[in-house]
Amino acid sequence: MSSEREIAANQRNARKSRGPRTAAGKSVASRNALQHGLAAMVHGHPIPSAELEEFARMLCEGDDDPALLAQARIIANNDMVLRAINAQQIAVVERCREPTAIALAKGANSLALARARVREGEQAEAELHALIA
């Protein structure tokens, strides 16, 4: 059972944490769930595509052994998953390079982001002047 002092402290802390308030902070927070799409991948036994089958047959180099072909299909499938992961990583890096990028599910907020960028620039300029002085 929590004491009244702990309850009061929890309530004070809860009042402080209401999420980001600036446009730039909200923009960053809106992309939190877009880190990568790997969590949404369904793991199972997908129907082999023509590309997957062709890659598996190239791995076998003409050998018709069914066990070898089954293993080649697994290798080909894993290779395609790794390609998808690599593509997602590149997309995330490209997206993170632009701090004012609009989240995919959000509407246009370019004016608010521009204002936030101007404020960041002004703040950086003030810091530079303080360092020079």
N, C-alpha and C positions, 0 to 999 in steps of 0.2 A: 504494500500500500504506500503510495506516495505521500510525503508530508506536504503541508500547505506551502512551505518554502520551496519545495521542488516544483510544485504545480505553478506557483507564481513565476519561478525562473523559466519554466517551459513556456508559459504564456508570453513572457517578455521576449524570449528568443523567437517564438513563432511570429510575433509582430515585426521582427526585424527581417525575416526571410520571406520576401514576397516575390522573388525572382528578379530578373534584370529590368532596369528602368529606362536605360538609354536605348535609342534605336539600334545602335551597333551591338549592344548586349543582347537585345531581343533577336537580332538577325543571327548572331552566333548560336543562341539557344534554340532557335527554330530549326537549326540543322543538326541538332544533337542526335536525332533518330536516323539521320541519313549517313551515318558513319560508313556503313557498307550494307549491301543487300544480302550478305551471306546468311544472316539469321532467317531470312525468308526463303532460303533454298529448301526445297523438299528433297529429302534423301530417300531414295527408293530405287526401283529398277525401271528406269525409263525405257521406252521402246527405242531400240537402236535406230539412229537416223542413218541416212545414206552416207553422210560424211564420216560418221563414227564407224560404220561397217567398212568403208573403204580404207580408213586409217588402220583398222584392226587387220585387214587382209594384207596391207603393206607391211605391217609388223611381222606377219607370219612368213613373208617372202615366198609365197606359193605353197607352203606346207598346208595340207588339208586335215591335219590332226584336230579333232573337235575340242580336245582339252586345251591345246595351244591357242586355238581361235577364241575360246572362252576367256582365257587369260589375256589375250590381246585386246578383246573387247573391254575388259576391265581397265587395262592400261589406257586405252583410247578414251574411255569415259572419264577417267581421272585426269588425263591430259586436258580434256575439254573443260572440266571443272576448274583446273588450275588456270587455264586461259581466262575463264570468266572471272576468277578471283583477281587475276592480274589486271584485267580491264576495269574492275570495280576500284581497285587500289589507285589506278591512274586517274579515274574519274574523281575520286575523293581528293587526291592531291591537287588536281586542277581546280576543283571547287574550293578547296581551302586556301589556295593562293589568292583568290579574290575575296577579301573579307566582307565586301558589301554585296556578295551574290545573294540573290533572292532565293529563298527556299522553294523547292519544287511545288509544294502544296499551298503556298501563300500567294496573295495577290501582289500587285505592284506596290512597292513602298520605297521607290527610288528617291522621292523628295526627303523623306525622313532619314534615309541612309546618307544622302548628300549632306544634309545638315550635320549629321553625326560625324561625317568625314571632315567637314569644315572645322567642327569643334576639336577633333583630334589634331588637326593641323595647327590650329591656334595654340593648343596646349603644348604641342611639340615645339613650336616656335618660342613660346614663353620659357620652356625648359632650356632650350638652346641659349637664349639670351641670359638666363640665370647662370648657366655654366660658363659663358664667355665672360660675364662680369665677375 
